[in-house]
């Protein structure tokens, strides 16, 4: 089975549609699938519910889809870097299911592992627990969280072989493996594609069984959210 697609646009063309539940890997702007996000924007699909730790920044990443009003709901943890997100949310134009970061990661992992729900102490007694089942275990209260099962998952990895076995680079690993495992159809953007067998089994971070489609983007922009420079003192 050939998993390699010639472009991000072709990789998404027959699998995305209005009203879908999607998951997008990344942490801030680190490890986001830039080309796939752009291709998703260009499809014009709307009323999307997007699972992602962050919502990009104004004009980049998922921020582009917010600007074009293609997202109706975010399931997120940290959304404080995007002014358009703030504006839409305060105006009642954007729905938000706020999820603690560790809970979000576990909801995705559970989805990939076939676990429908789990109990956690995180969020008990707060707005996070409203409307959810709370159960006592050994004298402590736990809130039940449902697994996440996105119809399409968009992922960024550093390298893949032709069978879809993946390697991630440093902190770009973040949410990407869990997003890849949870997706019913997982599309992965990589900077390099090598022959099957070129990645040693012990160096595979995520096996190709979770990967359905591959797209090459050899030169991603890789923006930094906040660049801080230290001025050198005069000699």
Buried (B, 14 or more C-beta within 10 A) or exposed (E): EEBBBEEBBEBBEEBBEEEBBBBBBBBBBBBBBBBBBBBBBEBEBBEBBBBBBBBBBBEBBBBBBBBEEBBBBBBBBBBEBBEBBBEBBEEEEBEBEBBBBEBBBBBBBBBBEEEEEBBBEBBBEEEBBEEBEEEEEEEEEBBEBBBBBBBBBBBBBBBBBBBBBBBBEEEBBBBBBBBBBBBEBBBBBBBBBBEEEEBEEEEBBBBBEBBBBBBBBEEBEEBEEEEEEEEEEEE
